[in-house]
Amino acid sequence: MAPEISTIFGNQDRYAYQAYQERILQLRMEVDRLHSRQYLQTGNLNLKLQELMQQQRVLSEQFQYIRILSDKADELGLTTASLGEQADEAEFVTTGAVAATLGDAQTVNLEIVSQSVAQMMDESTSALSAISSAAKESTNAILSELRSVGIPVQIPGAADLAMGGPLLPASAGQQAPSLAQNANEALLALERFEFARSALSRAPILHPLETARRVSSYFGNRRDPFGGGGAFHSGMDYPAPRGALVSAAGAGKIVWSGRRNGYGIMVEVEHANGLFTRYAHMSATLVEKGQMVAAGAPIGKVGSTGRSTGPHLHFEVRDGADPVNPADFLRVAERLQDYLI
């Protein structure tokens, strides 16, 4: 798995975050020093320095937005490919380093600072691009897995998502339109990822038992445990100790809680996209009809009620009235473990 998005700035107690901000402050100090020198009387150099100061202000703002977006990505559990060690290995432009080159070649010193600002602008753009790419890749992975089990998810466009305004003013400098566009694209990508991950939490993909994973009877045709003849098994059976907690495979609404012919004590949950899950042969239910439950919420306890030969959980997934193989849904959770809420 790729390292966390915070590795763009390093991993040791946000060291590179602080170092990156320190570089901005040091550049600001250097710009102020250059501003006070006598060569500002020259028109071309004066214009050059004004442009440099404007770029530095944009850079300072951009750093704050990158940090906000990176923190949001971390909160969402998003990972990204590292940008390498550029944040740690990049040469820190300190006042002392530039001062060491000072002398009579004032134009060269101005160019050094200008190049440093441009380099950090490029690093900001790279960081935003990394956030966008990671969010888009993760969103596509979620959508692909959900569609593989027949769950269509329509991700809203920019106009429908709860986004803020432009992150940078349009007049913030020559590079500002590009930086603003990259920042807004990163924010949109994060919003779309958050929407996809929310859809994932509503899908019935979580295992209903925390520890008992051995399957005693799979979905499909089997020999009936009572009559011995062939019969279709509409779910999966998991032997488990009596009283073990049973959890909802996904967020939804309780549409049945109580006894049902053949199922014994059963809970049925209605999920999004016309999907339902059933949890049967329990010893007790912990929910009531009409109640909303979150994914992973306890809904009952393992038992052996109804048509059962011993303590176990009978777990079903239904698309409308039709039973479908629960294993297909559970495998989605295994492949998307890092994105589960």
Rosetta blueprint (number, residue, H / E / L):
1 M L
2 A L
3 P L
4 E E
5 I H
6 S H
7 T H
8 I H
9 F H
10 G L
11 N L
12 Q L
13 D L
14 R L
15 Y H
16 A H
17 Y H
18 Q H
19 A H
20 Y H
21 Q H
22 E H
23 R H
24 I H
25 L H
26 Q H
27 L H
28 R H
29 M H
30 E H
31 V H
32 D H
33 R H
34 L H
35 H H
36 S L
37 R L
38 Q H
39 Y H
40 L H
41 Q H
42 T L
43 G H
44 N H
45 L H
46 N H
47 L H
48 K H
49 L H
50 Q H
51 E H
52 L H
53 M H
54 Q H
55 Q H
56 Q H
57 R H
58 V H
59 L H
60 S H
61 E H
62 Q H
63 F H
64 Q H
65 Y H
66 I H
67 R H
68 I H
69 L H
70 S H
71 D H
72 K H
73 A H
74 D H
75 E H
76 L L
77 G L
78 L L
79 T E
80 T L
81 A L
82 S L
83 L L
84 G L
85 E L
86 Q H
87 A H
88 D H
89 E H
90 A L
91 E L
92 F L
93 V L
94 T L
95 T H
96 G H
97 A H
98 V H
99 A H
100 A L
101 T L
102 L L
103 G L
104 D L
105 A L
106 Q H
107 T H
108 V H
109 N H
110 L H
111 E H
112 I H
113 V H
114 S H
115 Q H
116 S H
117 V H
118 A H
119 Q H
120 M H
121 M H
122 D H
123 E H
124 S H
125 T H
126 S H
127 A H
128 L H
129 S H
130 A H
131 I H
132 S H
133 S H
134 A H
135 A H
136 K H
137 E H
138 S H
139 T H
140 N H
141 A H
142 I H
143 L H
144 S H
145 E H
146 L H
147 R H
148 S H
149 V L
150 G L
151 I L
152 P L
153 V L
154 Q L
155 I L
156 P L
157 G L
158 A H
159 A H
160 D H
161 L L
162 A L
163 M L
164 G L
165 G L
166 P L
167 L L
168 L L
169 P L
170 A L
171 S L
172 A L
173 G L
174 Q L
175 Q L
176 A H
177 P H
178 S H
179 L H
180 A H
181 Q H
182 N H
183 A H
184 N H
185 E H
186 A H
187 L H
188 L H
189 A H
190 L H
191 E H
192 R H
193 F H
194 E H
195 F H
196 A H
197 R H
198 S H
199 A H
200 L H
201 S H
202 R H
203 A L
204 P L
205 I L
206 L L
207 H L
208 P L
209 L L
210 E L
211 T L
212 A L
213 R L
214 R L
215 V L
216 S L
217 S E
218 Y L
219 F L
220 G E
221 N E
222 R E
223 R E
224 D L
225 P L
226 F L
227 G L
228 G L
229 G L
230 G E
231 A E
232 F E
233 H E
234 S L
235 G L
236 M E
237 D E
238 Y E
239 P E
240 A L
241 P L
242 R L
243 G L
244 A L
245 L E
246 V E
247 S E
248 A L
249 A L
250 G L
251 A L
252 G E
253 K E
254 I E
255 V E
256 W E
257 S E
258 G E
259 R E
260 R E
261 N L
262 G L
263 Y L
264 G E
265 I E
266 M E
267 V E
268 E E
269 V E
270 E E
271 H L
272 A H
273 N H
274 G H
275 L E
276 F E
277 T E
278 R E
279 Y E
280 A E
281 H E
282 M E
283 S E
284 A E
285 T E
286 L L
287 V L
288 E L
289 K L
290 G L
291 Q L
292 M E
293 V E
294 A L
295 A L
296 G L
297 A L
298 P E
299 I E
300 G E
301 K E
302 V E
303 G E
304 S L
305 T L
306 G L
307 R L
308 S L
309 T L
310 G L
311 P L
312 H E
313 L E
314 H E
315 F E
316 E E
317 V E
318 R E
319 D E
320 G L
321 A L
322 D E
323 P E
324 V E
325 N L
326 P H
327 A H
328 D H
329 F H
330 L H
331 R H
332 V H
333 A H
334 E H
335 R H
336 L L
337 Q H
338 D H
339 Y H
340 L L
341 I L
